[in-house]
Amino acid sequence: MTAAFETHEVFNQSPPFEDVDLFGSDRPLQDAVAANGAGGASKSLAEFGQRWGAASMLDAARVANEHTPELKSFDAKGHRRDIVEFHPAYHQFMAESMRAGLHGATWGDDGQPADAPAEVVRSARFYMAAQVEQGHLCPITMTRASVGALAAEPAVRDRLLPKILSRHYDPSFRPWWEKSGITLGMGMTEKQGGTDVRANTTRANPSEDGYGITGHKWFLSAPMCDAFLVLAQAPGGLTCFLMPRFRPDGSTNALRVQRLKDKLGNRSNASSEVEFADAFAWRVGEEGKGVRTIIQMVQLTRLDCAVSSAGFMRMALAQALHHCRHRSVFQRRLVDQPMMRAVLADMALEVEGAIALVMRLCRSFDLAPTDSLEAERARLLTPAVKYWICKRAPAFVYEAMECLGGNGYVEDGMLARLYREAPVNAIWEGSGNVMGLDVLRAVARSPQSAQAVLGAMLRKTGDLPGVAETARSIERFFAKPAESHARRMVEALALIAALEAMADSAPPEVTESFARTRLVDSRSANFGTADLGEGEAARLLERALPA
Ligand SMILES: Cc1cc2nc3c(=O)[nH]c(=O)nc-3n(C[C@H](O)[C@H](O)[C@H](O)COP(=O)(O)OP(=O)(O)OC[C@H]3O[C@@H](n4cnc5c(N)ncnc54)[C@H](O)[C@@H]3O)c2cc1C
């Protein structure tokens, strides 16, 4: 019992949203997992959902973001240290995520993709983890994605792989071979260009046992990772390298952390500016093939951006709905006020589309090694889905924040943190326009494949409202692509893909509503304007979070 105030009683505040089963309370997630071949993992996903939805985890996430990482450049005697200290709460999340395999469960012991539905199962966990603590997922996603790029240099990959796939988090600052588990980061962006990595000025000179890298990176997140995939100009052109924190002789490598970025959000995670002073590195892939090599990693981190932004939306919706079910205004619960109900139902419909879309895309990654159409689907749709979901998330979280009124805006609750976090997924790993360019590249590379992917999606969605007309506009675009229209086409593509996914996982009425309200009805930019009947609203809200 909390002590009463002398002056007033506290009432009509929603109870804390904690000790929630993040899987069992999320019907659209359960349906999407089952529809994409991972129903057999439901029990372990429910255990994960209960563990991550515990009050203690939610509080640890707050603490990890309030006590931000600190750079320790030197020791007491003036020697360089270049280490970053994190709060124990951050380490707790790293240990939890690595124990659950979020950093590597999609790879087999041989570095090849693990059998289906590994991608779907791991992403379902990633989606739940993103609802709780977002910052630590940066090194987690980079570690898992790095294996994709390391495939270009099997000898290097095979030496590191047992440490990468280890489920043990080892935060000690020691050479990688002495540690029980390691994490990997990535450095591409320089001061003069992030998107345009060909403008990289960092140089790589061949040495006896590897290369010496000299230059800088303007963004290098999670600088306490044990090694980094970096791009640098070798004699044969832009090349991918793996730079460990320690040289093979056990001395610290010349990776100098200049300062930590003061970021809008993503505060539990450190993002640094670094210089390399003839730092040791191994080449990964051929000289001159740096972009082609590292793109194997980036494709996977882009997928994770979409999954985690869908997670942000899910958590924001759950918080909003929970609050509105408990808060009364004018003697009526907010959830029963018609205009608020319209807002919540429209947001629930949006999350139905988002979760179905990302899980179906994960299924494509699962099937890609043995199914060429699924491989083409993953290639074409990953940038489209990243574009769509990561751009929807900030506006979505803002609307959810408003559902909580003033409480949404203060740091005691989670919405303020989610709001500051949301834009980053749209910016890093290729910003919005860059995703549009990447879809264009996929279409130009193989118009037939793009058409085949669209055709497959239409087989399931062709009868839904607005789909035929939208598909015609996409086909016109495929025939005559134009950068200035790319955003419009990418959005249309993502919506058709969402509908295809929902056709397999959501109730038909929900899929129909999504098609009608997203493709046919003229919409305002704000949530709450979709024309949904009372029965539809009730169904959506109950699926989103059982009352
Ligand atoms: C918190 C945080 C952490 C990060 N961590 C890392 C990291 O660990 N490693 C790393 O390498 N990078 C990291 N980055 C950098 C990030 O990947 C880049 O900021 C991003 O790729 C954009 O590059 P840029 O900042 O150089 O912007 P620019 O490349 O200058 O782009 C600016 C804008 O122009 C748009 N644009 C670019 N080209 C075109 C075009 N042809 N047509 C139309 N529009 C275009 C882009 O979409 C973008 O909106 C991080 C960034 C942030 C915010």
Ligand as a Chemical Component Dictionary entry (heavy atoms), coordinates in Angstrom:
data_LIG
# 
_chem_comp.id                   LIG 
_chem_comp.type                 NON-POLYMER 
_chem_comp.pdbx_formal_charge   0 
_chem_comp.three_letter_code    LIG 
# 
loop_
_chem_comp_atom.comp_id 
_chem_comp_atom.atom_id 
_chem_comp_atom.alt_atom_id 
_chem_comp_atom.type_symbol 
_chem_comp_atom.charge 
_chem_comp_atom.model_Cartn_x 
_chem_comp_atom.model_Cartn_y 
_chem_comp_atom.model_Cartn_z 
_chem_comp_atom.pdbx_ordinal 
LIG C1  C1  C 0 23.112 7.052  -33.605 1  
LIG C2  C2  C 0 23.867 6.743  -34.842 2  
LIG C3  C3  C 0 24.775 5.711  -34.834 3  
LIG C4  C4  C 0 25.491 5.389  -35.989 4  
LIG N1  N1  N 0 26.375 4.362  -35.951 5  
LIG C5  C5  C 0 27.113 4.079  -37.058 6  
LIG C6  C6  C 0 28.076 3.030  -37.048 7  
LIG O1  O1  O 0 28.246 2.323  -36.053 8  
LIG N2  N2  N 0 28.805 2.813  -38.156 9  
LIG C7  C7  C 0 28.645 3.551  -39.286 10 
LIG O2  O2  O 0 29.334 3.308  -40.259 11 
LIG N3  N3  N 0 27.725 4.548  -39.330 12 
LIG C8  C8  C 0 26.955 4.818  -38.250 13 
LIG N4  N4  N 0 26.040 5.837  -38.293 14 
LIG C9  C9  C 0 25.969 6.682  -39.462 15 
LIG C10 C10 C 0 24.772 6.474  -40.352 16 
LIG O3  O3  O 0 24.792 5.218  -40.949 17 
LIG C11 C11 C 0 24.783 7.637  -41.363 18 
LIG O4  O4  O 0 24.555 8.833  -40.642 19 
LIG C12 C12 C 0 23.758 7.468  -42.457 20 
LIG O5  O5  O 0 24.080 6.364  -43.268 21 
LIG C13 C13 C 0 23.639 8.718  -43.336 22 
LIG O6  O6  O 0 24.887 9.142  -43.764 23 
LIG P1  P1  P 0 25.328 10.660 -43.535 24 
LIG O7  O7  O 0 25.104 11.022 -42.109 25 
LIG O8  O8  O 0 26.697 10.842 -44.057 26 
LIG O9  O9  O 0 24.321 11.520 -44.384 27 
LIG P2  P2  P 0 24.377 11.797 -45.965 28 
LIG O10 O10 O 0 24.962 10.645 -46.659 29 
LIG O11 O11 O 0 24.976 13.117 -46.186 30 
LIG O12 O12 O 0 22.824 11.868 -46.304 31 
LIG C14 C14 C 0 22.000 12.963 -45.878 32 
LIG C15 C15 C 0 20.613 12.753 -46.439 33 
LIG O13 O13 O 0 20.663 12.756 -47.850 34 
LIG C16 C16 C 0 19.948 11.645 -48.350 35 
LIG N5  N5  N 0 20.581 11.227 -49.605 36 
LIG C17 C17 C 0 21.817 10.725 -49.761 37 
LIG N6  N6  N 0 22.024 10.436 -51.052 38 
LIG C18 C18 C 0 20.901 10.780 -51.736 39 
LIG C19 C19 C 0 20.502 10.741 -53.114 40 
LIG N7  N7  N 0 21.326 10.266 -54.050 41 
LIG N8  N8  N 0 19.272 11.164 -53.429 42 
LIG C20 C20 C 0 18.432 11.659 -52.499 43 
LIG N9  N9  N 0 18.762 11.731 -51.192 44 
LIG C21 C21 C 0 19.978 11.294 -50.812 45 
LIG C22 C22 C 0 20.009 10.580 -47.277 46 
LIG O14 O14 O 0 18.892 9.703  -47.378 47 
LIG C23 C23 C 0 19.946 11.435 -46.033 48 
LIG O15 O15 O 0 18.608 11.685 -45.702 49 
LIG C24 C24 C 0 25.292 6.145  -37.158 50 
LIG C25 C25 C 0 24.357 7.185  -37.173 51 
LIG C26 C26 C 0 23.649 7.478  -36.037 52 
LIG C27 C27 C 0 22.655 8.593  -36.067 53 
# 
loop_
_chem_comp_bond.comp_id 
_chem_comp_bond.atom_id_1 
_chem_comp_bond.atom_id_2 
_chem_comp_bond.value_order 
_chem_comp_bond.pdbx_ordinal 
LIG C1  C2  SING 1  
LIG C2  C3  SING 2  
LIG C2  C26 DOUB 3  
LIG C3  C4  DOUB 4  
LIG C4  N1  SING 5  
LIG C4  C24 SING 6  
LIG N1  C5  DOUB 7  
LIG C5  C6  SING 8  
LIG C5  C8  SING 9  
LIG C6  O1  DOUB 10 
LIG C6  N2  SING 11 
LIG N2  C7  SING 12 
LIG C7  O2  DOUB 13 
LIG C7  N3  SING 14 
LIG N3  C8  DOUB 15 
LIG C8  N4  SING 16 
LIG N4  C9  SING 17 
LIG N4  C24 SING 18 
LIG C9  C10 SING 19 
LIG C10 O3  SING 20 
LIG C10 C11 SING 21 
LIG C11 O4  SING 22 
LIG C11 C12 SING 23 
LIG C12 O5  SING 24 
LIG C12 C13 SING 25 
LIG C13 O6  SING 26 
LIG O6  P1  SING 27 
LIG P1  O7  DOUB 28 
LIG P1  O8  SING 29 
LIG P1  O9  SING 30 
LIG O9  P2  SING 31 
LIG P2  O10 DOUB 32 
LIG P2  O11 SING 33 
LIG P2  O12 SING 34 
LIG O12 C14 SING 35 
LIG C14 C15 SING 36 
LIG C15 O13 SING 37 
LIG C15 C23 SING 38 
LIG O13 C16 SING 39 
LIG C16 N5  SING 40 
LIG C16 C22 SING 41 
LIG N5  C17 SING 42 
LIG N5  C21 SING 43 
LIG C17 N6  DOUB 44 
LIG N6  C18 SING 45 
LIG C18 C19 SING 46 
LIG C18 C21 DOUB 47 
LIG C19 N7  SING 48 
LIG C19 N8  DOUB 49 
LIG N8  C20 SING 50 
LIG C20 N9  DOUB 51 
LIG N9  C21 SING 52 
LIG C22 O14 SING 53 
LIG C22 C23 SING 54 
LIG C23 O15 SING 55 
LIG C24 C25 DOUB 56 
LIG C25 C26 SING 57 
LIG C26 C27 SING 58 
# 
